[in-house]
Amino acid sequence: MTDLKSKFLQVYSVLKLELLNDPDFEFSDDSRQWVERMLDYNVPGGKLNRGLSVVDSYKLLKQVKELTDDELFLACALGWCIEWLQAYFLVLDDIMDDAHTRRGQPCWFRLPQVGMIAANDGIILRNHIPRILKKHFKGKPYYVDLLELFNEVEFQTAHGQMIDLITTLAGEKDLSKYSLPLHRRIVQYKTAYYSFYLPVACALLMFGENLDNHVDVKDILIEMGTYFQVQDDYLDCFGDPEVIGKIGTDIEDFKCSWLVVKALELCNEEQKKSLCENYGKEDSTCVEKVKELYDTLNLKDVYLDYESKSYKKITESIDAHHSKEVQAVLKSFLAKIYKRQK
């Protein structure tokens, strides 16, 4: 895996160099340095799971241990397009959320010399994706499908972000808006499409498949993405900060978290009143009261029950799929996230 990661990072360097020397723009030294610094700060800093998943999935589809150099490069390039998309979302998301840190360092827009230039940097990151695709995939039979796939997933993610943002409008903290269907819609559009469906869809296109024949694969991956986000919501409250690498703030941030939605379903009128009074406040006493209520409602057990039912449902859907290669891809995805601790 380390070997794959180092190869993957080598491809980043190649793509970065191509973008910094793009013939359609005359770079000055200043602008080139700006873009290079912006890329290095925002694109390769995460866990790179989404990007690496393209390579893993393509290998499983081809049923080979090693890809040819050309195949490996192209799979990595597609993986990086997803990491670029992620960077674009995160740079803008941090501005919208007025966030302070990302991946253990200050958000890009928080750097004194960056500020709101970050909004334009987000647009530049978005524009890099079709440049990479044009340079490396233009001659491929699936080139147009790739462009359409990235456009479609970006459309879905932006709308997921919109639902999330308008649900938590400042000054309108109203828990009665929160429900399981709303939570599911936000997760499906904001996270599941680009984090789960997109890497597999990229690998399927490279493998020569028509995505219209794999609607069930999309459904299974959206289900997996939902399960992943419920895990995230659970870990935000009950996970060990030392293990997950951050201190959860969903309660303070008034997030439409799976836990609060479940609590609303299960609590009596008095508990609901307490939840409404304490949820979404920056006060540690209020946060503690919400956590105590979660304990009283036994949400840990409710989550474990949800987890086992989800796992069973997803596994059955995978087993029903007709292609053994695709089954292998889906099972490897599920194995990575099942019972994760961070």
C-alpha positions as CSV (number, residue, x, y, z in Angstrom):
1,M,0.0,0.0,0.0
2,T,2.8,2.4,0.9
3,D,4.3,1.6,-2.6
4,L,1.0,2.5,-4.2
5,K,0.7,5.7,-2.2
6,S,4.2,6.8,-3.2
7,K,3.4,6.1,-6.9
8,F,0.1,8.0,-6.5
9,L,2.0,11.0,-5.1
10,Q,4.5,10.9,-8.0
11,V,1.5,11.2,-10.4
12,Y,0.4,14.3,-8.4
13,S,3.8,15.9,-9.1
14,V,3.4,15.2,-12.8
15,L,-0.1,16.6,-13.0
16,K,0.9,19.7,-10.9
17,L,3.8,20.4,-13.3
18,E,1.5,20.2,-16.3
19,L,-1.0,22.5,-14.8
20,L,1.7,25.0,-13.8
21,N,2.8,25.1,-17.4
22,D,-0.6,25.0,-19.0
23,P,-0.2,26.6,-22.5
24,D,-3.6,28.4,-22.3
25,F,-2.4,30.8,-19.6
26,E,0.7,32.9,-19.4
27,F,2.0,32.4,-15.9
28,S,4.1,35.0,-14.2
29,D,6.5,33.8,-11.5
30,D,4.1,35.1,-8.8
31,S,1.0,33.5,-10.2
32,R,2.8,30.2,-10.7
33,Q,4.2,30.2,-7.2
34,W,0.7,31.1,-5.8
35,V,-1.0,28.2,-7.6
36,E,1.8,25.7,-6.6
37,R,1.5,26.7,-3.0
38,M,-2.3,26.6,-3.1
39,L,-2.2,23.1,-4.6
40,D,0.3,21.7,-2.2
41,Y,-1.6,23.1,0.7
42,N,-5.0,21.9,-0.3
43,V,-4.9,18.9,-2.6
44,P,-2.6,16.1,-1.3
45,G,-3.0,16.6,2.5
46,G,-5.8,14.2,3.3
47,K,-5.9,10.5,3.6
48,L,-6.3,10.2,-0.2
49,N,-8.8,7.3,0.3
50,R,-11.0,8.5,-2.5
51,G,-8.3,8.8,-5.1
52,L,-6.6,5.5,-4.1
53,S,-9.9,3.7,-4.3
54,V,-10.0,4.3,-8.1
55,V,-6.7,2.4,-8.5
56,D,-7.8,-0.4,-6.1
57,S,-11.2,-0.7,-7.8
58,Y,-9.7,-0.8,-11.3
59,K,-7.2,-3.5,-10.2
60,L,-10.1,-5.6,-8.8
61,L,-12.1,-5.2,-12.0
62,K,-9.2,-6.3,-14.1
63,Q,-8.4,-9.1,-11.6
64,V,-4.7,-8.4,-11.8
65,K,-2.0,-7.9,-9.1
66,E,-0.1,-5.2,-11.1
67,L,-1.3,-2.7,-13.7
68,T,0.7,-1.7,-16.7
69,D,2.6,1.7,-16.2
70,D,0.1,3.4,-18.5
71,E,-3.0,1.9,-16.7
72,L,-1.6,2.8,-13.3
73,F,-0.9,6.4,-14.4
74,L,-4.4,6.9,-15.8
75,A,-6.1,5.3,-12.8
76,C,-4.0,7.6,-10.5
77,A,-4.8,10.6,-12.7
78,L,-8.6,9.9,-12.3
79,G,-8.0,9.4,-8.5
80,W,-6.4,12.8,-8.4
81,C,-9.3,14.4,-10.2
82,I,-11.4,13.2,-7.3
83,E,-8.9,14.6,-4.8
84,W,-9.0,17.9,-6.7
85,L,-12.8,17.9,-6.5
86,Q,-12.6,17.3,-2.8
87,A,-10.1,20.1,-2.3
88,Y,-12.4,22.5,-4.2
89,F,-15.3,21.5,-2.1
90,L,-13.3,21.8,1.2
91,V,-11.7,25.2,0.4
92,L,-15.2,26.7,-0.2
93,D,-16.9,24.7,2.5
94,D,-14.5,26.1,5.1
95,I,-15.3,29.6,4.1
96,M,-19.1,28.9,4.3
97,D,-18.7,27.3,7.7
98,D,-16.4,30.0,9.0
99,A,-14.1,27.0,10.0
100,H,-10.7,27.4,11.6
101,T,-8.8,24.2,11.0
102,R,-8.7,21.5,8.3
103,R,-6.5,18.4,8.4
104,G,-4.6,19.7,11.4
105,Q,-3.6,23.1,9.9
106,P,-5.4,26.5,9.5
107,C,-8.0,26.5,6.7
108,W,-6.6,28.0,3.5
109,F,-8.7,31.2,3.7
110,R,-7.4,31.7,7.3
111,L,-3.9,32.4,6.1
112,P,-3.3,36.1,6.4
113,Q,-2.2,36.7,2.8
114,V,-5.0,34.4,1.4
115,G,-8.3,35.5,2.9
116,M,-11.1,35.7,0.3
117,I,-8.7,35.0,-2.6
118,A,-9.5,31.4,-1.5
119,A,-12.9,31.7,-3.2
120,N,-11.2,32.1,-6.5
121,D,-8.7,29.4,-5.7
122,G,-11.7,27.1,-5.2
123,I,-12.8,28.0,-8.8
124,I,-9.2,27.3,-10.1
125,L,-9.2,23.9,-8.4
126,R,-12.5,23.1,-10.1
127,N,-11.1,24.2,-13.5
128,H,-8.1,22.0,-13.2
129,I,-10.2,18.8,-13.4
130,P,-11.3,19.2,-17.0
131,R,-7.7,20.2,-17.9
132,I,-6.4,17.0,-16.5
133,L,-9.1,14.9,-18.2
134,K,-8.5,16.7,-21.5
135,K,-4.8,16.1,-21.5
136,H,-4.9,12.4,-20.5
137,F,-8.2,11.1,-21.6
138,K,-9.3,13.0,-24.7
139,G,-8.7,10.1,-27.1
140,K,-10.4,7.6,-24.9
141,P,-13.9,6.2,-25.9
142,Y,-15.2,7.1,-22.3
143,Y,-13.9,10.7,-22.3
144,V,-17.3,12.3,-22.6
145,D,-18.7,10.0,-20.0
146,L,-16.0,11.0,-17.6
147,L,-16.7,14.7,-18.1
148,E,-20.5,14.1,-17.6
149,L,-19.8,12.0,-14.5
150,F,-17.7,14.7,-12.8
151,N,-20.3,17.4,-13.8
152,E,-23.2,15.3,-12.4
153,V,-21.5,14.5,-9.1
154,E,-20.5,18.1,-8.6
155,F,-24.1,19.1,-9.2
156,Q,-25.3,16.6,-6.6
157,T,-22.7,17.6,-4.0
158,A,-23.4,21.3,-4.4
159,H,-27.1,20.7,-3.9
160,G,-26.4,18.5,-0.8
161,Q,-24.3,21.3,0.6
162,M,-27.2,23.7,-0.1
163,I,-29.7,21.6,1.8
164,D,-27.3,21.3,4.7
165,L,-26.7,25.1,4.8
166,I,-30.3,26.2,4.5
167,T,-31.3,23.7,7.2
168,T,-29.0,25.3,9.8
169,L,-29.5,29.0,8.9
170,A,-28.2,31.2,11.7
171,G,-30.9,32.6,13.9
172,E,-33.3,29.8,12.9
173,K,-32.2,27.0,15.0
174,D,-35.3,24.8,14.9
175,L,-34.9,21.1,15.7
176,S,-38.3,20.3,14.5
177,K,-37.0,20.5,10.9
178,Y,-34.6,17.6,11.6
179,S,-35.7,14.1,10.5
180,L,-34.2,10.9,9.2
181,P,-35.3,11.5,5.6
182,L,-33.6,15.0,5.7
183,H,-30.5,13.5,7.2
184,R,-30.4,10.9,4.5
185,R,-30.9,13.4,1.7
186,I,-28.1,15.7,3.0
187,V,-25.7,12.7,3.3
188,Q,-26.6,11.1,0.0
189,Y,-26.0,14.3,-2.0
190,K,-23.3,16.0,0.0
191,T,-21.1,13.0,0.7
192,A,-22.1,9.6,-0.8
193,Y,-22.0,10.5,-4.5
194,Y,-18.5,11.9,-4.6
195,S,-16.9,9.9,-1.9
196,F,-18.3,6.4,-2.7
197,Y,-19.9,6.3,-6.1
198,L,-17.5,8.5,-8.0
199,P,-14.3,6.4,-7.5
200,V,-16.0,3.2,-8.5
201,A,-17.7,4.9,-11.5
202,C,-14.3,6.2,-12.7
203,A,-12.9,2.6,-12.5
204,L,-15.9,1.2,-14.3
205,L,-15.6,3.7,-17.2
206,M,-11.9,2.9,-17.5
207,F,-12.7,-0.8,-17.6
208,G,-15.0,-0.1,-20.5
209,E,-18.3,-0.5,-18.7
210,N,-21.5,1.5,-19.4
211,L,-22.6,3.2,-16.2
212,D,-26.3,2.8,-17.2
213,N,-25.9,-0.9,-16.7
214,H,-24.8,-0.4,-13.1
215,V,-27.6,1.6,-11.5
216,D,-27.7,-1.0,-8.7
217,V,-24.0,-0.4,-8.0
218,K,-24.8,3.3,-7.5
219,D,-27.6,2.4,-5.1
220,I,-25.3,0.1,-3.1
221,L,-22.6,2.7,-2.9
222,I,-25.0,5.5,-1.8
223,E,-26.2,3.1,0.9
224,M,-22.6,2.6,2.0
225,G,-22.0,6.3,1.9
226,T,-25.0,6.8,4.2
227,Y,-23.7,4.2,6.6
228,F,-20.3,5.8,6.5
229,Q,-21.8,9.2,7.5
230,V,-23.8,7.7,10.3
231,Q,-20.6,6.2,11.6
232,D,-19.0,9.6,11.4
233,D,-21.9,11.2,13.3
234,Y,-21.5,8.5,16.0
235,L,-17.7,8.9,16.2
236,D,-18.1,12.7,16.4
237,C,-19.8,12.2,19.8
238,F,-18.6,8.8,21.1
239,G,-15.3,8.3,19.3
240,D,-11.9,8.8,21.0
241,P,-10.5,12.2,19.9
242,E,-7.0,10.6,20.1
243,V,-8.0,8.0,17.6
244,I,-10.2,10.1,15.2
245,G,-7.7,13.0,15.3
246,K,-10.3,15.7,16.1
247,I,-12.7,16.8,18.8
248,G,-16.3,16.4,17.6
249,T,-18.4,19.6,17.5
250,D,-21.7,18.4,15.9
251,I,-23.7,19.2,19.0
252,E,-22.3,22.8,19.3
253,D,-22.6,23.3,15.5
254,F,-26.3,22.3,15.5
255,K,-25.6,19.7,12.9
256,C,-28.4,17.5,11.5
257,S,-26.5,14.5,12.9
258,W,-28.0,11.0,12.9
259,L,-27.7,11.0,16.7
260,V,-29.9,14.1,17.2
261,V,-32.4,12.8,14.7
262,K,-32.6,9.4,16.5
263,A,-32.9,11.2,19.9
264,L,-35.8,13.3,18.6
265,E,-37.5,10.0,17.5
266,L,-37.0,8.3,20.9
267,C,-37.4,11.0,23.5
268,N,-40.4,12.1,25.5
269,E,-41.7,15.6,25.7
270,E,-39.6,16.6,28.7
271,Q,-36.4,15.2,27.1
272,K,-37.3,16.9,23.8
273,K,-37.6,20.2,25.7
274,S,-34.1,19.7,27.2
275,L,-32.7,18.8,23.8
276,C,-34.1,21.9,22.2
277,E,-32.7,24.1,25.0
278,N,-29.2,22.6,25.0
279,Y,-28.5,21.6,21.4
280,G,-26.4,23.9,19.2
281,K,-24.9,25.9,22.1
282,E,-21.2,26.6,22.5
283,D,-21.5,25.9,26.2
284,S,-19.8,22.8,27.6
285,T,-22.6,22.3,30.2
286,C,-25.2,22.2,27.4
287,V,-23.0,19.8,25.4
288,E,-22.8,17.5,28.5
289,K,-26.5,17.6,29.0
290,V,-27.1,16.5,25.3
291,K,-24.6,13.7,25.8
292,E,-26.2,12.6,29.0
293,L,-29.6,12.4,27.2
294,Y,-27.9,10.3,24.4
295,D,-26.8,7.9,27.1
296,T,-30.2,7.8,28.7
297,L,-31.8,7.0,25.4
298,N,-29.2,4.3,24.9
299,L,-28.1,5.6,21.5
300,K,-24.9,3.5,21.5
301,D,-27.1,0.3,21.3
302,V,-29.4,1.9,18.8
303,Y,-26.3,2.7,16.6
304,L,-25.0,-0.9,17.0
305,D,-28.3,-2.2,15.9
306,Y,-28.4,0.2,12.9
307,E,-24.8,-0.9,12.0
308,S,-25.5,-4.6,11.9
309,K,-28.8,-4.2,9.9
310,S,-27.0,-1.9,7.4
311,Y,-24.1,-4.3,7.0
312,K,-26.5,-7.2,6.4
313,K,-28.6,-5.2,3.9
314,I,-25.5,-3.9,2.0
315,T,-23.9,-7.4,1.9
316,E,-27.2,-9.0,0.6
317,S,-27.4,-6.3,-2.2
318,I,-23.7,-7.0,-3.2
319,D,-24.3,-10.7,-3.3
320,A,-27.3,-10.2,-5.6
321,H,-25.0,-8.4,-8.2
322,H,-24.3,-10.4,-11.4
323,S,-20.6,-9.6,-11.8
324,K,-18.0,-11.2,-9.6
325,E,-15.5,-8.5,-10.3
326,V,-17.9,-5.7,-9.3
327,Q,-18.8,-7.7,-6.2
328,A,-15.1,-7.8,-5.3
329,V,-14.9,-4.0,-5.6
330,L,-18.0,-3.4,-3.5
331,K,-16.9,-5.9,-0.8
332,S,-13.4,-4.2,-0.5
333,F,-15.1,-0.8,0.0
334,L,-17.4,-2.3,2.7
335,A,-14.5,-4.0,4.4
336,K,-12.6,-0.7,4.7
337,I,-15.4,1.0,6.6
338,Y,-17.2,-1.7,8.6
339,K,-16.7,-1.2,12.4
340,R,-14.1,1.6,11.8
341,Q,-12.9,3.6,14.8
342,K,-11.8,6.7,12.9
